[in-house]
Amino acid sequence: MAKVTFATDLCKGCALCVGACPKGIIAISKTKINKQGHCPAEITDQEKCIGCAFCATMCPDCVITVEK
């Protein structure tokens, strides 16, 4: 199973990863705000991740790590 982690303090909430995820399991947080004042992206269902790393490829700030 793949594991996705986000460096949430560096995420600016651009949502490029949200659109890139073929499983639709990434969303912009509605409850968290990081140190920069942005709502960061987060994974909603780790179990459904297929490890494609499309999200990490799309992230302009390289805040996403995908481990297979």
N, C-alpha and C positions, 0 to 999 in steps of 0.2 A: 504494500500500500504506500502511496506517495504521501509526503508531508509538506504542506505549504506553510511558510512563516512570513510574516510581514514585519518590517522595522517600522512600527506604527508611528514612532516619533518623527520619522523622516517623510512619511507619506503626506502628500498635499491634497489627496482626495480627488484626483483628476478623473478617475473612473475609467481609464483606458483598459485596465485589467478586467473590469466588470464586463465590458463588451467583448473582450477577447476569450473569456472562459466558455468553452463549448458545453460545459455541464451547468452553467448558470449558478455556480455556488459561491461567487464572490459578490459582495455588496458593500456599499458605503455605509459605515456605521451611523445609526440614528441616535446612539446613546453615548458615544465616546468622542472626546475632543483631545487632540494631541497637544504637545507643547507649543506647536506653531499656530494653534488655533484652528486647525483643519479637522474635519471628520475623516478619519482614515478608512481605508478599505480593510475588509476582514473576510475570512472564509466562513461560510455559513454551515457547511456540511463536509467536514474533512474526509469522511468515509467515501464520498462520491468522487473525490479527486482521482483523476486518471494519470496525473504526473506529466501532462503534455508540455508544461512550462510556457504556454502561450501568454499567460499573465505576466510572467517574469520577463519575457521578451518584449512585451509592450510597455512595460514600466520605464518611463524616462528617467526616474531617479534611482533605479536598481534597489528598491526596498523589498523585493520579493525573492525568497529563496525556496526552491523546490528540491526536495530530497526524494529519491526513488528507493 
